[in-house]
Amino acid sequence: MEKIQTIAKGTEFSAANFGKLADIKDYVLQLGPGVKIPGKVFGGQAVGATGGDFSFQVFAPGQETGFLHTHKNHEELYFFLSGKGEFQVDGQVFPIEEGSVVRVAPNGRRSVCNNGTEPLIMLCVQYRGNTFTADDATDGVILPDPVKW
């Protein structure tokens, strides 16, 4: 697909389609002059997210992030949707696979590697760390209105 498509928008929502997960490999994230990351696309701006961001990324077999990184304020949740590989935080390397979820605090020095034989597909959610409180756990409100399809 290589192009994010808007599905629907309203006053209180927006929805987008990034294409099939297998086709995320066709996106290229341009970080700056001469810095391109193949198979990665950020999506928060496309859906108007105001409290965080997210990205999809596909690692081909043998591909790795290529660098360690940290964040100033953002914690990240990495959801592995298919494939297998290794994740490293602060020098500790451990296996990840479809169904694995990794949380990394802002200062954690992190990187990902696909050491498998299939594409490794990842969803990363980024948000300001240390902000969720006990009150946030009860933030949802169930409405009495019937659901109509």
C-alpha positions in Angstrom: 0.0 0.0 0.0 2.8 2.5 1.0 0.2 5.1 1.6 -2.0 5.6 4.7 -5.6 5.8 3.8 -8.2 7.7 5.9 -11.2 5.4 6.6 -13.4 7.8 8.6 -13.2 11.0 10.6 -15.6 12.7 13.1 -15.4 15.2 15.8 -14.3 12.6 18.4 -12.5 10.0 16.3 -10.4 9.2 13.2 -9.6 5.9 11.5 -6.9 4.9 9.0 -5.7 1.9 7.1 -2.0 1.2 6.8 -2.4 -1.8 4.6 -1.7 -5.5 5.2 0.9 -6.2 7.8 3.0 -8.1 5.2 3.1 -4.9 3.1 4.5 -2.7 5.9 7.9 -3.6 4.4 7.1 -1.2 1.5 7.1 1.9 3.7 10.4 3.8 4.3 10.7 6.2 7.2 12.9 9.2 6.4 14.5 10.4 9.7 16.8 13.0 8.2 19.3 13.5 5.4 20.7 10.1 4.6 18.9 8.3 7.4 16.2 6.0 6.1 14.6 3.1 7.9 13.0 0.6 5.5 9.8 -1.2 6.6 8.7 1.4 9.3 5.8 3.8 9.4 4.5 6.0 12.2 0.8 6.4 12.6 -0.1 8.8 15.4 -0.4 11.8 13.2 -2.5 10.0 10.6 -5.2 9.3 13.3 -4.7 12.5 15.2 -3.4 10.8 18.4 -2.8 13.4 21.2 -1.3 11.3 24.0 1.2 9.1 22.3 2.4 7.7 18.9 2.7 4.3 17.3 4.6 2.7 14.5 4.5 -0.5 12.6 7.9 -2.0 11.5 8.9 -5.1 9.6 12.3 -6.6 9.9 13.4 -9.0 7.1 15.3 -12.1 8.2 18.8 -11.1 9.4 17.8 -7.4 9.7 18.2 -5.5 12.9 17.5 -2.0 14.2 21.2 -1.1 13.6 21.5 1.2 16.6 20.7 1.4 20.3 18.4 4.2 21.4 16.8 5.7 24.5 14.1 8.3 25.0 14.0 11.5 27.1 10.5 11.0 28.3 8.8 8.2 26.4 8.2 4.7 27.5 7.5 2.2 24.7 5.5 -1.0 24.4 6.6 -3.4 21.7 4.0 -5.9 20.4 5.4 -8.7 18.2 2.7 -9.7 15.7 4.6 -12.4 13.7 8.0 -13.9 13.3 10.7 -14.3 15.9 14.0 -12.7 16.9 15.8 -11.1 19.8 15.4 -8.0 21.8 18.0 -6.3 23.9 17.7 -3.8 26.7 20.7 -2.6 28.7 22.8 -5.4 27.3 20.4 -8.2 28.3 19.4 -10.1 25.2 16.2 -12.3 25.2 14.1 -14.1 22.6 10.9 -12.6 21.3 8.2 -14.1 19.0 4.6 -13.6 17.9 2.7 -12.8 21.0 5.6 -11.3 22.9 5.2 -7.8 24.5 8.2 -5.8 25.8 7.9 -2.6 27.9 11.0 -0.3 28.0 11.3 2.7 30.3 12.7 5.9 28.7 16.3 5.3 29.8 16.4 1.7 28.6 19.0 1.2 25.9 17.1 -0.9 23.3 17.4 -2.7 20.0 15.7 -5.4 17.9 17.0 -8.2 15.7 15.3 -10.7 13.4 17.3 -13.9 13.7 14.5 -16.0 12.3 13.6 -17.1 8.8 10.4 -15.2 8.4 9.6 -11.4 8.6 9.4 -10.1 12.1 6.4 -7.7 12.4 6.2 -5.3 15.3 3.8 -2.6 16.6 5.4 -0.1 18.9 3.3 2.2 21.1 5.1 5.3 22.5 3.8 7.5 25.3 5.0 9.7 28.1 6.3 7.5 30.9 5.3 7.6 34.6 1.9 9.3 33.9 -0.6 6.5 34.4 -2.2 6.6 37.8 -4.7 4.4 39.8 -7.4 6.9 38.7 -6.6 6.2 35.1 -7.5 2.5 35.6 -11.1 3.5 36.2 -11.3 6.1 33.5 -13.7 4.2 31.3 -17.4 5.0 31.5 -20.0 2.3 30.3 -22.9 4.1 28.7 -26.6 3.0 29.0 -27.1 3.6 25.2 -27.8 0.5 23.2 -25.3 -0.4 20.5 -26.9 -0.1 17.0 -25.2 -1.6 13.9 
